[in-house]
Amino acid sequence: MKGVQILVAFVLLALVSSLASASDPSPLQDFCVAINDAKNGLNKQGNTSNQLGSKVTPVNVEQIPGLNTLGISFARVDYAPYGGLNPPHTHPRATEILVVVEGTLYVGFVTSNPDNRLITKVLYPGDVFVFPVGLIHFQFNKGNTNAVAFAGLSSQNPGVITIANAVFGSNPAINPEVLAKAFQLEKNIVNQLQSRFWWNNN
């Protein structure tokens, strides 16, 4: 984990340096006040005892207001042993670069229409992978131990759209006939999926 601490320290130092030249001291103050909370959050293992077996700890403009307009954010992702999943999702405003520091991750993204080509790789500690802005991507723990990765994103507010939650857990619910036709499923299957995801999201 020493390499992780160096990486985190480097990113935070870069952020401080870019803010230090700002003429308005209030963003720097906002940044410095919140930096300890962010650092503590990134040092702590996320709770992966949930249905997906993963926990994302973000460091973006919501946690550090001083990041506003800087075009950068960060996240720690923890994965439970074999099966921990950061499910298919997109970041509508950011490209992501992910580095694995513990464990073994199967990662991938899908290119846009009409090809919808799946690009995947198995990552080990020290390996890096890039998820282009807006494309659906995921990470899955293939190892029998916990896995940890850190991600840098090219926006202070990258946003996240988890595909299953958005499609089956929208509020109000999308008409089941629309989803049945789109996914080529029986309507009763769509109803089951909507009931499961809607209760989780609302």
C-alpha positions as CSV (number, residue, x, y, z in Angstrom):
1,M,0.0,0.0,0.0
2,K,3.0,2.3,0.2
3,G,2.8,2.9,-3.6
4,V,-0.9,3.8,-3.2
5,Q,0.0,6.4,-0.5
6,I,2.6,7.9,-2.8
7,L,0.1,8.0,-5.7
8,V,-2.6,9.7,-3.5
9,A,0.0,12.1,-2.1
10,F,1.1,13.0,-5.7
11,V,-2.4,13.7,-6.9
12,L,-3.3,15.8,-3.8
13,L,0.0,17.7,-4.1
14,A,-0.8,18.5,-7.8
15,L,-4.2,19.8,-6.8
16,V,-2.8,22.0,-4.0
17,S,-0.2,23.4,-6.5
18,S,-2.8,24.3,-9.0
19,L,-4.9,26.0,-6.4
20,A,-2.1,27.8,-4.7
21,S,-1.8,30.2,-7.7
22,A,-5.5,31.1,-7.5
23,S,-6.2,34.8,-6.7
24,D,-9.3,34.0,-4.7
25,P,-8.1,32.3,-1.4
26,S,-11.6,30.8,-0.6
27,P,-11.3,27.8,-3.0
28,L,-7.9,27.0,-1.5
29,Q,-9.4,27.2,2.0
30,D,-12.3,24.9,0.9
31,F,-9.8,22.5,-0.6
32,C,-7.5,22.4,2.5
33,V,-10.4,22.1,5.0
34,A,-11.7,19.0,3.1
35,I,-8.5,17.4,2.2
36,N,-8.1,15.6,5.5
37,D,-11.5,14.0,5.1
38,A,-10.7,12.9,1.6
39,K,-7.4,11.4,2.7
40,N,-8.9,9.5,5.6
41,G,-11.6,8.2,3.3
42,L,-9.1,6.9,0.8
43,N,-7.1,5.2,3.5
44,K,-10.1,3.3,4.8
45,Q,-11.3,0.0,3.2
46,G,-14.8,0.5,1.8
47,N,-17.7,-1.7,3.1
48,T,-18.3,-4.3,0.4
49,S,-21.0,-6.2,2.3
50,N,-23.8,-5.4,-0.2
51,Q,-25.4,-7.1,-3.2
52,L,-22.7,-6.1,-5.6
53,G,-19.7,-6.6,-3.3
54,S,-18.1,-3.3,-4.0
55,K,-17.8,0.2,-2.6
56,V,-16.8,3.4,-4.4
57,T,-15.3,6.2,-2.3
58,P,-15.4,9.4,-4.5
59,V,-13.3,12.5,-4.1
60,N,-14.9,15.1,-6.4
61,V,-16.3,18.6,-6.2
62,E,-19.0,17.4,-3.7
63,Q,-16.4,16.4,-1.2
64,I,-13.8,19.1,-2.1
65,P,-15.5,22.3,-3.3
66,G,-12.1,23.7,-4.2
67,L,-12.0,21.2,-7.2
68,N,-14.6,23.3,-9.0
69,T,-13.4,24.1,-12.6
70,L,-10.2,22.1,-12.2
71,G,-11.3,19.2,-14.3
72,I,-10.1,16.4,-12.1
73,S,-11.5,14.0,-9.5
74,F,-10.4,10.7,-7.9
75,A,-12.0,7.6,-6.4
76,R,-11.1,4.5,-4.4
77,V,-12.9,1.3,-5.3
78,D,-13.0,-1.7,-3.0
79,Y,-14.1,-5.2,-4.2
80,A,-15.1,-8.2,-2.2
81,P,-13.3,-11.5,-2.9
82,Y,-14.3,-13.3,-6.0
83,G,-17.4,-11.7,-7.5
84,G,-17.1,-8.1,-6.2
85,L,-18.5,-6.0,-9.0
86,N,-18.5,-2.4,-10.0
87,P,-21.4,-2.9,-12.3
88,P,-21.8,-1.6,-15.9
89,H,-22.0,2.2,-15.8
90,T,-20.9,5.3,-17.6
91,H,-19.4,8.7,-16.7
92,P,-21.1,11.2,-19.0
93,R,-18.5,13.9,-18.4
94,A,-15.2,12.1,-17.9
95,T,-12.7,9.7,-19.1
96,E,-11.4,7.4,-16.3
97,I,-7.9,5.9,-15.8
98,L,-7.9,3.0,-13.3
99,V,-4.8,1.5,-11.5
100,V,-5.1,-1.7,-9.5
101,V,-3.2,-1.8,-6.3
102,E,-4.4,-5.1,-4.8
103,G,-6.0,-8.2,-6.3
104,T,-7.0,-9.2,-9.8
105,L,-9.7,-7.4,-11.8
106,Y,-11.4,-8.3,-15.0
107,V,-12.3,-5.0,-16.6
108,G,-13.8,-3.8,-19.8
109,F,-15.8,-1.3,-21.8
110,V,-18.1,-1.5,-24.8
111,T,-17.6,0.8,-27.9
112,S,-20.4,2.8,-29.3
113,N,-22.9,1.8,-32.0
114,P,-22.9,0.2,-34.5
115,D,-19.9,-2.0,-33.4
116,N,-20.6,-2.4,-29.7
117,R,-17.2,-4.1,-29.4
118,L,-16.2,-5.4,-26.0
119,I,-12.7,-4.4,-25.0
120,T,-11.5,-6.4,-21.9
121,K,-8.3,-7.1,-19.9
122,V,-7.4,-8.9,-16.7
123,L,-5.5,-6.5,-14.4
124,Y,-3.0,-7.2,-11.7
125,P,-1.4,-4.8,-9.1
126,G,0.3,-1.9,-11.0
127,D,-1.7,-2.4,-14.2
128,V,-3.6,0.5,-15.7
129,F,-6.7,0.7,-17.9
130,V,-8.5,3.6,-19.5
131,F,-12.3,3.9,-19.9
132,P,-13.2,6.5,-22.5
133,V,-15.7,9.2,-21.7
134,G,-19.4,8.1,-21.9
135,L,-18.8,4.4,-22.6
136,I,-20.3,1.6,-20.6
137,H,-17.6,-0.1,-18.5
138,F,-17.2,-2.4,-15.5
139,Q,-14.8,-4.1,-13.1
140,F,-15.1,-7.6,-11.6
141,N,-12.9,-9.2,-8.9
142,K,-11.6,-12.5,-10.3
143,G,-9.4,-13.2,-7.3
144,N,-10.1,-14.9,-4.0
145,T,-8.9,-11.9,-2.0
146,N,-10.1,-8.3,-1.6
147,A,-9.2,-6.0,-4.5
148,V,-8.5,-2.3,-4.4
149,A,-8.2,0.1,-7.3
150,F,-7.9,3.9,-7.6
151,A,-9.3,5.9,-10.4
152,G,-8.6,9.4,-11.8
153,L,-11.3,11.1,-13.8
154,S,-11.1,14.1,-16.1
155,S,-13.8,16.1,-14.5
156,Q,-14.5,17.6,-11.1
157,N,-18.0,16.3,-11.5
158,P,-17.9,13.2,-13.7
159,G,-21.3,11.9,-13.0
160,V,-22.2,8.2,-12.9
161,I,-25.1,6.4,-14.6
162,T,-25.4,2.7,-13.4
163,I,-27.1,1.1,-16.3
164,A,-29.4,-1.5,-14.5
165,N,-30.4,1.1,-11.9
166,A,-31.2,3.7,-14.5
167,V,-33.2,1.4,-16.8
168,F,-35.0,-0.8,-14.3
169,G,-35.0,1.5,-11.3
170,S,-36.1,4.8,-12.8
171,N,-38.6,6.9,-10.8
172,P,-41.3,6.8,-12.2
173,A,-40.8,3.5,-13.8
174,I,-40.3,3.2,-17.6
175,N,-43.4,1.6,-19.2
176,P,-42.7,-2.2,-19.1
177,E,-43.8,-2.6,-22.7
178,V,-40.9,-0.3,-23.8
179,L,-38.4,-2.3,-21.9
180,A,-39.8,-5.7,-22.9
181,K,-39.5,-4.7,-26.6
182,A,-36.0,-3.0,-26.1
183,F,-34.5,-6.0,-24.3
184,Q,-36.6,-8.7,-26.1
185,L,-37.9,-10.0,-22.7
186,E,-41.3,-11.1,-21.5
187,K,-43.2,-8.4,-19.8
188,N,-43.4,-10.3,-16.5
189,I,-39.6,-10.5,-16.4
190,V,-39.4,-6.8,-16.9
191,N,-41.9,-6.3,-14.0
192,Q,-39.7,-8.5,-11.8
193,L,-36.6,-6.6,-12.6
194,Q,-38.3,-3.2,-12.1
195,S,-39.6,-4.3,-8.7
196,R,-36.2,-5.4,-7.6
197,F,-34.3,-2.3,-8.8
198,W,-37.0,0.2,-8.0
199,W,-37.0,-0.8,-4.3
200,N,-33.2,-0.6,-4.2
201,N,-33.1,2.9,-5.7
202,N,-36.1,4.5,-4.0
